[in-house]
Amino acid sequence: MDNIQMQGYVPGAIGRITELHAVYYQRNWHFGLYFEAKVASELSAFLGRFEQTRDGFWTMSRDERIEGGIAIDGIEADSKGAHLRWFIVSDNLRSTGVGNQLMAQAVNFCKDRKFVSVYLWTFEGLHAARHLYEKFGFVLEQEQIGEQWGTQVKEQKFVLRF
């Protein structure tokens, strides 16, 4: 793939990762301002307390423009498991293997840190993402109707145990 580079934090990452989420989820699932503000504030708080020994954050850029990202929040890894968050790939790079690369980076980070498990919250209907999670060994462990993203959906918790 031409001019595609994986990095950690780069200037503009909070805004761009937020934008990717806001645009995709508004267009496809009608999530609105509540969701965008939640992504921006929680991602900002995470990066503000980021600790390299327990947290991971990776961006994927093409021609210096962020086109994807993923994070591992390890602050509660000992009690609840590490939390995989803010996984997104732009339409420009979807189906190119970038999602696989980001997921592999995050899972390997958790293995290297010897975390017992990693979990993520998503919702029913994101078939390509679910396929990728299951490919990496995540198992659906919980489902519930909820509104944690500002719109009622069937929330799903996937867990990968090492």
C-alpha positions in Angstrom: 0.0 0.0 0.0 1.4 3.3 -1.0 2.3 6.0 1.5 0.5 4.3 4.4 2.2 4.5 7.8 1.3 3.3 11.3 2.2 5.7 14.1 1.2 6.6 17.6 -0.2 10.0 18.5 0.3 12.7 15.9 -1.0 16.3 16.1 -4.6 16.4 15.0 -5.3 12.8 16.0 -8.1 13.6 18.5 -9.9 15.7 16.0 -9.5 13.3 13.1 -10.4 10.1 15.0 -13.4 12.0 16.3 -14.3 13.1 12.8 -14.0 9.6 11.3 -16.3 8.3 14.0 -18.8 11.1 13.8 -19.2 11.0 10.0 -19.4 7.2 9.7 -21.8 6.7 12.6 -24.0 9.6 11.6 -24.2 8.5 8.0 -24.9 4.8 8.7 -26.6 4.8 12.1 -27.9 8.3 12.7 -25.7 9.0 15.8 -25.5 12.7 16.4 -23.9 15.4 18.5 -24.0 13.4 21.7 -21.9 10.6 20.2 -19.4 13.0 18.6 -18.9 14.9 21.9 -18.6 11.6 23.8 -15.8 10.4 21.4 -14.0 13.7 21.6 -14.2 14.1 25.3 -13.3 10.5 26.2 -10.5 10.2 23.7 -9.1 13.5 24.9 -9.3 12.3 28.6 -7.6 9.0 27.6 -4.7 10.7 25.8 -4.4 13.2 28.6 -3.7 10.4 31.1 -1.9 8.1 28.6 0.7 6.0 30.2 3.0 4.1 27.8 3.4 1.0 30.0 -0.3 0.2 30.1 -2.0 2.2 27.3 -1.7 1.9 23.5 -2.7 4.3 20.7 -2.1 3.8 17.1 -3.0 5.8 14.0 -2.8 4.8 10.4 -2.1 7.6 7.9 -1.9 7.9 4.1 0.0 10.8 2.8 0.2 12.2 6.4 -3.6 12.2 6.8 -5.0 10.0 9.5 -7.3 7.4 8.0 -7.7 5.0 11.0 -6.9 4.4 14.6 -7.3 2.1 17.6 -6.6 2.3 21.3 -6.0 0.1 24.2 -7.0 1.6 27.6 -5.2 -0.4 30.2 -6.1 1.6 33.3 -8.4 -1.2 34.6 -6.6 -4.1 32.9 -6.0 -5.9 36.2 -9.6 -5.8 37.4 -11.8 -5.6 34.3 -9.4 -6.3 31.4 -7.9 -3.9 28.9 -10.4 -1.9 26.9 -10.1 -1.8 23.1 -11.6 1.6 22.0 -11.9 4.0 19.1 -11.3 1.4 16.4 -12.1 3.0 13.0 -10.9 2.9 9.4 -11.9 5.5 6.8 -13.8 4.5 3.7 -10.6 5.3 1.8 -8.8 2.4 3.4 -11.6 0.0 4.3 -11.0 -3.5 2.8 -7.2 -2.9 2.3 -6.0 -4.8 5.4 -5.5 -1.7 7.5 -8.1 -2.9 10.0 -6.3 -6.2 10.4 -3.0 -4.3 11.0 -4.5 -2.1 13.6 -6.2 -5.0 15.4 -3.0 -7.1 15.3 -1.1 -4.2 16.8 -3.6 -3.8 19.6 -3.9 -7.5 20.4 -0.1 -8.0 20.3 0.3 -5.0 22.7 -2.1 -6.7 25.2 -0.3 -10.0 24.9 3.1 -8.3 25.4 1.8 -6.6 28.5 0.5 -10.0 29.7 -3.0 -8.7 30.2 -5.4 -11.5 31.1 -8.1 -10.2 28.7 -9.2 -7.4 26.5 -12.8 -6.4 25.8 -14.7 -4.0 23.6 -18.2 -2.7 23.3 -19.9 -2.4 20.0 -23.5 -2.9 18.7 -25.4 -5.3 16.5 -25.2 -4.6 12.8 -21.5 -3.9 12.4 -20.9 -7.1 10.5 -17.5 -6.4 9.0 -16.1 -5.3 12.4 -17.7 -8.3 14.1 -16.0 -10.6 11.6 -12.7 -9.0 12.3 -13.2 -9.3 16.1 -14.0 -13.0 15.8 -11.1 -13.6 13.5 -8.8 -12.4 16.3 -10.5 -14.6 18.9 -13.0 -12.2 20.5 -16.2 -13.9 21.8 -19.6 -12.3 22.3 -20.2 -12.4 26.0 -23.0 -9.9 26.7 -25.9 -8.3 24.8 -28.3 -5.6 26.1 -30.4 -2.8 24.7 -28.8 0.4 25.7 -28.1 4.0 24.8 -24.4 4.5 25.8 -23.8 6.2 22.4 -26.9 8.4 22.5 -29.1 6.2 20.3 -30.8 3.0 21.3 -29.0 -0.1 19.9 -28.4 -3.7 20.9 -25.0 -3.3 22.6 -22.6 -6.1 22.5 -19.6 -6.9 24.6 -16.8 -9.0 23.0 -14.0 -10.4 25.1 -10.6 -11.9 24.2 -9.0 -14.0 26.9 -5.3 -14.9 26.8 
